[in-house]
Amino acid sequence: MKKIGIISLGLIGGSILKSLSQTNTFELFAYTTNDNTITKAKKITPHVSNDLNNLKNCDIIFVCSPISKVEGILQKLNNLVNSKTIVTDVASVKSVFMSKIYNFNFIGSHPMAGTEHTGFDYSNENLFNGAKWVITPKQNENIENIERLKNIITLTNAKPIIMDANEHDIAVALISHMPLILSQGLFKNIENNNNAKLLASSGFRDMTRLAMSNTQMAYDMLNYNGENIDKAFKMLENSIKNLIKNKEYFEIIQQISQKRKNMYDENGVNNINY
């Protein structure tokens, strides 16, 4: 039986643990420094510890730590696991890690799933259902290793997609990082307007949901993907200016409305494939 390791049991790590436990296919190991989480996770697998050596003999390891901590974890694993081990991270920025050389097989990845909530208590086995899960292998990566990782990701009910790391970082700046910062900006925009706060209803509530996201995650996104986020905001500014100045505004927003409706199914799952 293959041994799967998971480092950090927050929303994503906890959901990976819970999802893979449903398959009864792997022996699951986990590392976390949170004693309360250890107690809860041990109801799923007995192999949960605050000792990283617990993952020493794992075949595949998911590093689910914040972006700013991933590199430190990878360096620790460099002296711990063997050369055949596959290690992947789930950080939302990929290119920063792809140029590094490790003693193990490192393959970047990023599940396009999550909520504004954080922590093991909010993790669930269905988080990845129908979600895209990006894999960003190096150009010379062994095909068999990629397939092994894809097969495990598929068992979480996610859809693996191979993508270049730089292209991934540009894309997530547009559809994930910029919206989060925009949500924060929208909320700060009414900071001194009590009338706006009083009248704020469902539209403002939904548009600012991401403002409640993990603050460390938001900071790391800006710190590690700031250049792409800046470009994304400039694109947004141009798009809005061109939209509101266009004489055919009504027709254009009708098209936008229909395309937006077609992008997701009735369960909110992205329909776009290529």
N, C-alpha and C positions, 0 to 999 in steps of 0.2 A: 504494500500500500504506500502510495506517494505521501511524503510529508510536506505539508504546506505551512509556512510561517507567516505571521502577520505582526507587524510592528506598529504599535499605537492603535488603541481600540476606541477611536472617536466615532463620528457618524459613518465615515467611509470604512475604516478598518473593522468596526463592529459589524457593519452590514455585510462585509465580505465574509467574516467569520460565521455569521448567522446564515447567510445564503449557502455557503459551501457545506455547512453542517447538515443542510437538508438533503444533500446528495448521498451521504454515507459512503463517499468514495475515497476520502483522504483522511489521514491522521493530522489533525490540526493543532498547531502550536501558536502561542501568542505571547507578545511582550508588551507590558505596560507598567508604568510606575505608580499608577493609581490603585491603591489597595481596595477601594470600593469596587472598582471595575474588575479587578482580579476575582473578587468574590462572585460577582454576577456572571462573569465569563466562564468561570469554572463549572457552571451549570450546563454549559455547552460542550466544553472540552476540559479534561483535567490538566492539560498541558499549558497552563497560563502562569506566567511568572514575571517578576521584575528583574530577572537575570537574563541578559541578552544571550548568554551561552545556551539557553533553553532552545535556541533556534539553530544551533551549530550544525546539526545533521539534516536540516530541511533541504528538500529538492528545489523548491521554489519559495521565494520570500517576497511578500508585499510590504513595502515601506510606506506607511500611511501617515507619516509625521508632517507637520507644517513645512512649507517650502524651505524656510530658513534653517530647518534642522535636518533636512534630507542629506545634505553633503556630509555632515558629521556622522550620521548613521551609516552611510555607505562606507566611510573610512573605517569605522569600527568593524563592519562586516568584512572588510578587505582582509583583516587579520584573523577572521573567525571561520568563515565558510570555505568549502573547497572550490576548485576551479570549475567544476561541473554545475555548480549551483546557479540557477537563474534568479536574478534579483530584479524586481521592477518597483517603481515608485508610482504614486497616484497623484503627484503634484500637478497643478494646472499650468505650470511653466515647464517646458521640456528642454529647450536648446541649451540652457545653462549647464545641464548635466551630461550632455551627449559627447562632449570633447574629452571627458575624463577617462582615464584608463584604470581599470580595476582588475583584481585577480579572479573575479567571478564573471559570469555572463550578465551584463547589465542591459536591460531592455526597458526603455522609458514607456510609461503608459499613463492614461488619464481617463477615468470614467466620467462621462458627461451626465452626472447625476448628483443630487444633493438637495438640501433645503436650507432655510435660514437658521435652522437649529443646529446645535453642536452636542457632541458627547455620546457616549455609549447608550444612554437611555433612549436616544432618538434614532438609533440605528435599527434597521429592520431587514429581513431577508428578501423583501420585494423591492428594495430601493433601485436595483439596476434593471428591473423588468422593462425590456424594450428600449433601454438606453443605449446610445452609442458609447463604445469604449475604445478610445484611440490608443494605438500602439505605435511608438516611434523608434523603430530599431535603427541601429547604425547600418551603414551601407554594406558592410561586410559581415553582418550578423548571420549566424547559422540558421538556415531555414527551419530545421527541426526544432530549434529552441523557440522560434517565433510561433510555430504550430502548437507546441506544447502550451505556451502561454495563452494562445487563442482558444485552445480547447477548454482550459480552466475558466477563462472569462465567459465563454459560452455557457458554462454550467451555472453562472449567476443570472442567466437569461438576458445578458447584455449582448450587443452586436459589435464584435471587434472590427475596427477599421484601421488600416495601415496608412500612416501619414508622415510626411517629413516633419521633423521637430520644429524647424523655423516656420513652416506653413501653419502648423498647429498653433504656435504662439501668436501669430497674426490673427488667426481665426477666433481664438478664445478672447483676445483683446476686444474684438468686435461684438461677440455675443455673450460674454460672461463678465470679463473684467470691467469694461466700460459701463455696462448696465448697473453693476454693483456700485461703482463710484458715482454714477449719475443718480442712483437712488439716494445715496447719502447727500449729494448736492441738493436734490429736490427738497429733502427734509430740512436741511440747514437753511434753505432759501426762505422758509416761513418762520424761522427762529424768532424774529422780532415782530411778527404779524399775528396778533392774537385773534383777529377776525378770520384769518385764513385757517388757523388751528381750529376755531370753532366750527367752521363750515366744512372742513375736510371730511370727505365721505369715502365711498368704496373706490373711486378712481385713484385718489391720492393714497389710500391704504394699500391698494394693489401695486401701484407704481413705486412705493417706498418699502415694500416688504424686504427687499434685499439689504436695506440699511441696517437690519437687525442681524446680519450675517456675522460670522466669527471675525472679530477685529484683527486678530493676528493674521488670518488668511487674507483679509483685505489689504493690510499693510504689506504683506509679502508679495501680493499680486502687483501692487504699484512699484515696489522696490525691484522686483525681478523682471517685470515686463512693462516698465514705464514707457519706454520708447514706442512700443507698439500701441499702448493705450493712448498716448499723446496723438499718434497718427489717427487712431480710431475716432477720437473726439473732433479732430479737424475734418475728417470725412463726414461726421455727423453734422457739424456746423454747416458745411457746404450743402449737404442733402436738405437740411431744413430751409436754408436760404433759397435754394433752387425750387423747393416745393411751394413755399408760401408766395413766391414771386411769379409762379407759373400761371398764365392766364387760363390754363386748362386744369386748374387745381381740383375741381370737383371730379372730373373724369379720372385723374391720377389717384385720388384717395379712394375712389371706388375700386380701382385695380388693386391698390395696396390692401384694401379690406378683403377682397376675394382671395388674393394670394396668401394672406395671413391665415384665412380660414382653411385653405387647402394644405397648409404646412403641417398641421397637427390633426390627429384623428380625434374621435370623441372622448378618448381617454387621456388626451394631452400628449400622446407619443408622436415624436417627430416622424413625418412621412418621407422626408427627403432621403434618397439613396443615389449612389453613383458607383 
